[in-house]
Amino acid sequence: MPQTGCRNLFRVKCTVERQLRFVWQTAQLTHFGHMPGTPTNTMTKQRQIAVWTGLWGFWGVVSRNNHPTLLLNGLATGLLLVAYAAAIYVNWRVLVPRYWRPGRFPTYWASLLLVMNALTVLDVVAIKEVYDVLWGPDPDRFGFWVNYGLEFAGMSLHLLAAAGLVWLLRRRRRGLNA
């Protein structure tokens, strides 16, 4: 049975806004790659938005049977992608420029795992809050640790895909400039 009320809907709105604000501030922190010492952009902002929108649509279709309503599916998928995007942008705009060099790799990996764990926990809690407000306690919920493991694995997959995409784009750009 769905819960209603301004207070509950306000909590969902605040949770979503906080995650979106975090991603935006992370992107602004480095001015989308224009900070000295960071790699230059390999994709325009419009292409990045198109990629994330396409991923939201893809994962929304794939996960449509895992959520009781289309709204919950869209919100949960959106929250997941916000966390994935935050991890990718923090990695490429903050961690790689600071720590990806000989002698600093342990610091890089520790920092990346810390960021991934924090974002995954925040995301699991945010999705639980969305469910509790819009649907009520979900009897089919997998539980915190299963959801944590699935979302951490998904974040790892998206980080690896982003690394592969950056590698391909840089290799292509080097080939065009040769």
VENVEN-V383376 format. One record per pair of residues at least 12 apart in sequence whose ideal C-beta (glycine too) atoms are under 7 Angstrom apart, sorted by the first residue. I is the first residue (numbers start at 1). J is the second residue. If there is no record, write none. Layout:
I;J  I;J
This chain:
1;136  2;134  2;135  2;136  3;133  3;136  8;133  9;133  11;129  11;133  12;129  12;130  12;133  12;134  15;126  15;129  15;130  16;79  19;79  19;82  19;83  19;126  20;82  22;86  23;82  23;85  23;86  23;89  26;86  26;89  26;90  26;93  27;89  30;93  30;94  32;45  33;93  37;97  38;93  38;97  42;166  42;169  42;170  43;169  52;81  52;85  55;81  56;77  56;78  56;81  59;77  59;80  59;81  60;73  60;74  60;77  63;77  68;135  71;134  72;130  72;131  72;134  72;135  75;130  76;127  76;130  79;123  79;126  79;127  80;123  80;151  80;154  83;119  83;120  83;122  83;123  83;155  84;154  84;155  84;158  86;119  87;115  87;116  87;119  87;155  87;159  88;158  88;159  88;162  90;115  91;112  91;159  92;166  95;108  95;111  95;112  99;111  116;152  116;155  119;155  120;148  120;151  120;152  120;155  123;151  124;144  124;147  124;148  124;151
